[in-house]
Amino acid sequence: MLPSLRFAPTALAVALLAAACNQAPPPAAVPAARPAVPGPDIATLTDETAPAALLAYGQQYPGSEVLFTTRFGKIRVHLYDDTPLHKANFLLLTRKGVFSETMFNRVVKGFAVQGGQTAGPRTIRLHRYRLPPEFRPGHFHHQGALGMARYDDDENPGRLSSNTDFFFVVGEKLDARQAQAMTPRRLTPAQLRAYATVGGTPSLDGQYTVFGEITEGQDVVNKISQVPVEPDKWPVQDITMRVEVVK
C-alpha cells in the first residue's frame, strides 16, 4: 500500500477550510445509468439454465465479429457458427460490457495469452455458470485460435468451459513429428500443415473449445505474449481491453 501523505495546515489552508465550511455542499454526482442491453440476466444464469437461454439469445441477436482494442493495437475476431453456445455467450457478455472491464491476466510466451478476468465483483459473480464443451473436428489450436479456458479434469471431468476466461493461441511452428508427439489424437493433414506453417499448440486439441479465430491483429497478440510477467504469469503492467461487436 502507498504511505499516507501528511501535511501541516498553513494559515491560508485554514482560511480556505473555514470558508468552505460556510458553503452549502455541492449536490452529489449521480452516476450515469448503464444503458439497457437485451438478453438474459447474466448474474442469474447457472450451468442448468445457461444453454437454453444462450441459444435463444444467439438466434434473436446474432453476430459474427468482435473487435478488441488494447494499447498494443486492435484484434479482430471471427466467431464460429457451429459453436453456438460459446458464440452467443461471448456476444452477450461483450454487449453487456463485461469484457471491457477485464484484462489479459495470464501470458505464457510461445504458448497463449489469456484474458477475461479481474478481481472485480462483477466478473467474480459471473463465474457461477459454465458452458458445455463444443469440440468440433475442424477447429483446433493453431496460432490465432480463440478458445475458452476451464478447470482441469480432476475438478471438471465434463470439460465445461468458463464463461469469461478466454485465450488466444500463440504457439510455435512444429514439424509433423513434433506436432503429433504433443497429442495422443491422430492429427489430420490440414492440422499438420497449419502447425507447420503458422504454429500452434496441439496438446490443447480436444481439451478446450475453440470457437473463433483472429482475422486481423495476430501481431498484436504476439506483442502481448512478449510482455514481462509476474511469477504467476500476470503481466507486470496491466493490459486492459475494450471489446465490441462490430458485425
C-alpha positions as CSV (number, residue, x, y, z in Angstrom):
1,M,0.0,0.0,0.0
2,L,1.1,3.6,-0.6
3,P,2.0,5.5,2.6
4,S,-0.4,8.2,3.8
5,L,0.5,11.7,2.9
6,R,0.6,14.2,5.8
7,F,0.9,17.9,5.8
8,A,0.8,20.8,8.3
9,P,-2.1,23.2,7.6
10,T,-1.0,26.8,6.7
11,A,-2.9,29.9,7.6
12,L,-4.2,30.1,4.0
13,A,-5.3,26.5,4.2
14,V,-7.1,27.1,7.4
15,A,-8.9,30.1,6.0
16,L,-9.9,28.2,2.9
17,L,-11.3,25.4,5.0
18,A,-13.2,27.8,7.2
19,A,-14.7,29.5,4.2
20,A,-15.7,26.1,2.7
21,C,-17.5,25.2,6.0
22,N,-19.8,28.1,5.5
23,Q,-20.8,27.0,2.0
24,A,-23.5,24.5,1.1
25,P,-22.0,21.2,-0.2
26,P,-22.4,20.7,-3.9
27,P,-25.0,18.1,-5.0
28,A,-23.7,14.6,-5.1
29,A,-23.0,13.4,-8.7
30,V,-25.4,10.8,-9.9
31,P,-23.6,8.0,-11.8
32,A,-24.8,7.6,-15.4
33,A,-27.1,4.6,-15.7
34,R,-25.7,1.8,-17.8
35,P,-27.8,1.5,-21.0
36,A,-30.1,-1.5,-21.0
37,V,-28.9,-4.3,-23.2
38,P,-31.3,-7.0,-24.3
39,G,-30.7,-10.6,-23.2
40,P,-30.8,-12.8,-20.1
41,D,-29.7,-11.5,-16.7
42,I,-26.2,-12.9,-16.7
43,A,-25.9,-12.8,-12.9
44,T,-28.7,-15.4,-12.6
45,L,-27.6,-17.9,-15.2
46,T,-26.5,-21.3,-14.0
47,D,-25.0,-24.4,-15.6
48,E,-28.5,-25.8,-16.0
49,T,-30.2,-22.6,-17.4
50,A,-27.4,-21.1,-19.4
51,P,-27.6,-23.4,-22.6
52,A,-31.2,-22.7,-23.4
53,A,-31.0,-19.0,-22.6
54,L,-27.9,-18.5,-24.7
55,L,-29.2,-20.5,-27.7
56,A,-32.3,-18.3,-27.7
57,Y,-30.3,-15.2,-27.3
58,G,-28.0,-16.1,-30.2
59,Q,-30.9,-16.7,-32.5
60,Q,-32.6,-13.4,-31.6
61,Y,-29.4,-11.3,-31.5
62,P,-26.9,-12.8,-34.0
63,G,-23.4,-11.6,-34.6
64,S,-20.1,-12.9,-36.0
65,E,-17.3,-10.5,-35.4
66,V,-15.8,-8.7,-32.3
67,L,-13.1,-6.2,-32.1
68,F,-10.6,-5.9,-29.2
69,T,-8.8,-2.6,-28.6
70,T,-5.7,-2.6,-26.5
71,R,-2.7,-0.3,-26.1
72,F,-0.8,-2.6,-28.4
73,G,-3.4,-2.3,-31.2
74,K,-6.6,-3.9,-32.4
75,I,-7.6,-7.6,-32.7
76,R,-10.5,-8.5,-35.0
77,V,-12.0,-12.0,-34.4
78,H,-14.5,-14.1,-36.3
79,L,-16.8,-16.3,-34.2
80,Y,-17.8,-19.7,-35.5
81,D,-21.4,-20.6,-36.2
82,D,-21.0,-24.3,-35.2
83,T,-20.2,-23.4,-31.6
84,P,-23.5,-21.6,-30.9
85,L,-23.3,-21.6,-27.1
86,H,-19.8,-20.2,-26.8
87,K,-20.6,-17.7,-29.6
88,A,-23.8,-16.5,-28.0
89,N,-22.1,-16.2,-24.6
90,F,-19.3,-14.2,-26.0
91,L,-21.6,-11.9,-27.9
92,L,-23.9,-11.4,-24.8
93,L,-21.0,-10.6,-22.4
94,T,-19.4,-8.3,-25.0
95,R,-22.6,-6.3,-25.4
96,K,-23.1,-6.2,-21.7
97,G,-19.7,-4.6,-21.4
98,V,-18.2,-7.4,-19.3
99,F,-15.0,-8.0,-21.2
100,S,-14.3,-4.2,-21.3
101,E,-14.0,-4.4,-17.5
102,T,-11.4,-7.2,-17.7
103,M,-7.8,-7.5,-18.8
104,F,-5.2,-10.0,-20.1
105,N,-4.4,-11.9,-16.9
106,R,-2.1,-14.7,-18.0
107,V,0.6,-14.6,-20.6
108,V,2.8,-17.6,-21.4
109,K,5.4,-16.8,-24.1
110,G,5.3,-19.0,-27.1
111,F,2.0,-20.6,-25.9
112,A,-1.0,-18.4,-25.3
113,V,-2.4,-15.2,-23.8
114,Q,-5.4,-15.5,-21.6
115,G,-7.9,-12.7,-20.7
116,G,-11.4,-12.1,-19.3
117,Q,-10.6,-11.9,-15.6
118,T,-10.2,-9.3,-12.9
119,A,-10.6,-9.2,-9.1
120,G,-13.7,-7.1,-9.6
121,P,-17.0,-8.3,-8.0
122,R,-18.9,-8.3,-11.4
123,T,-16.7,-10.9,-13.1
124,I,-16.5,-12.9,-9.9
125,R,-20.3,-13.2,-9.8
126,L,-20.4,-14.4,-13.4
127,H,-18.3,-17.5,-12.6
128,R,-21.4,-19.2,-11.3
129,Y,-22.3,-20.7,-14.7
130,R,-20.2,-22.7,-17.2
131,L,-20.7,-23.8,-20.8
132,P,-20.9,-27.4,-22.2
133,P,-18.0,-28.2,-24.4
134,E,-18.4,-27.8,-28.2
135,F,-15.5,-29.7,-29.7
136,R,-15.5,-29.7,-33.5
137,P,-13.0,-31.6,-35.6
138,G,-12.3,-28.7,-37.9
139,H,-11.5,-26.3,-35.1
140,F,-8.1,-26.8,-33.4
141,H,-5.4,-24.8,-31.6
142,H,-3.5,-23.2,-34.5
143,Q,-1.9,-19.8,-33.9
144,G,-4.7,-17.2,-33.7
145,A,-7.4,-19.6,-32.5
146,L,-9.8,-18.3,-29.8
147,G,-10.6,-20.8,-27.1
148,M,-12.3,-20.8,-23.7
149,A,-10.4,-21.8,-20.6
150,R,-11.6,-24.2,-18.0
151,Y,-10.7,-26.0,-14.8
152,D,-8.6,-29.3,-15.0
153,D,-10.3,-32.7,-15.5
154,D,-10.0,-33.5,-11.8
155,E,-12.3,-30.7,-10.8
156,N,-14.2,-30.6,-14.1
157,P,-14.5,-34.0,-15.7
158,G,-17.2,-32.8,-18.1
159,R,-14.7,-30.2,-19.5
160,L,-17.2,-27.4,-19.1
161,S,-15.8,-24.0,-20.2
162,S,-15.5,-20.9,-18.2
163,N,-17.9,-18.1,-19.3
164,T,-15.4,-15.3,-19.2
165,D,-11.8,-16.7,-19.3
166,F,-10.8,-16.9,-23.0
167,F,-7.4,-17.3,-24.6
168,F,-5.7,-16.6,-27.9
169,V,-3.2,-19.3,-29.1
170,V,0.3,-18.1,-29.9
171,G,2.3,-21.4,-30.2
172,E,5.3,-22.2,-32.3
173,K,5.8,-23.8,-35.7
174,L,6.1,-27.6,-35.5
175,D,7.0,-30.2,-38.0
176,A,4.8,-33.2,-38.3
177,R,6.7,-35.3,-35.9
178,Q,6.8,-32.6,-33.2
179,A,3.1,-31.8,-33.6
180,Q,2.0,-35.4,-33.4
181,A,4.2,-36.1,-30.4
182,M,2.3,-33.4,-28.4
183,T,-1.1,-35.2,-28.6
184,P,-2.5,-38.7,-28.5
185,R,-5.1,-37.7,-31.1
186,R,-4.3,-38.5,-34.7
187,L,-3.8,-35.1,-36.4
188,T,-5.3,-34.6,-39.9
189,P,-3.2,-33.4,-42.9
190,A,-4.8,-30.0,-42.5
191,Q,-3.8,-29.7,-38.9
192,L,-0.3,-30.8,-39.6
193,R,0.0,-28.2,-42.4
194,A,-1.3,-25.5,-40.1
195,Y,1.0,-26.4,-37.2
196,A,4.0,-26.4,-39.7
197,T,3.1,-23.1,-41.4
198,V,1.6,-20.8,-38.6
199,G,2.3,-22.8,-35.4
200,G,0.0,-23.7,-32.5
201,T,-0.4,-25.9,-29.5
202,P,-1.7,-29.4,-30.5
203,S,-1.6,-30.5,-26.9
204,L,-4.8,-28.5,-26.3
205,D,-6.8,-30.1,-29.1
206,G,-9.9,-31.9,-27.8
207,Q,-9.4,-30.4,-24.4
208,Y,-10.7,-26.9,-24.8
209,T,-13.4,-25.5,-27.0
210,V,-12.2,-23.4,-29.9
211,F,-15.0,-21.0,-31.0
212,G,-13.3,-18.4,-33.2
213,E,-10.1,-17.1,-34.8
214,I,-8.2,-13.9,-35.3
215,T,-8.7,-12.4,-38.8
216,E,-6.6,-9.2,-38.1
217,G,-4.2,-8.4,-35.4
218,Q,-2.2,-11.6,-34.7
219,D,0.8,-9.3,-34.4
220,V,-0.9,-7.5,-31.5
221,V,-1.3,-10.8,-29.7
222,N,2.3,-11.7,-30.4
223,K,3.4,-8.4,-28.8
224,I,1.2,-9.1,-25.7
225,S,2.9,-12.5,-25.5
226,Q,6.3,-10.9,-25.1
227,V,5.5,-8.6,-22.1
228,P,7.2,-9.1,-18.7
229,V,5.2,-11.1,-16.3
230,E,5.0,-11.8,-12.6
231,P,5.7,-15.4,-11.3
232,D,2.0,-16.2,-11.7
233,K,2.2,-15.1,-15.4
234,W,0.1,-12.0,-14.7
235,P,1.6,-9.1,-16.8
236,V,3.8,-6.7,-14.7
237,Q,1.8,-3.8,-16.3
238,D,-1.9,-4.4,-16.6
239,I,-3.2,-4.8,-20.2
240,T,-6.8,-3.7,-20.3
241,M,-9.1,-4.1,-23.3
242,R,-12.2,-2.7,-24.9
243,V,-14.3,-5.3,-26.7
244,E,-17.3,-4.5,-29.0
245,V,-19.4,-6.4,-31.5
246,V,-18.8,-5.0,-35.0
247,K,-20.7,-7.4,-37.2
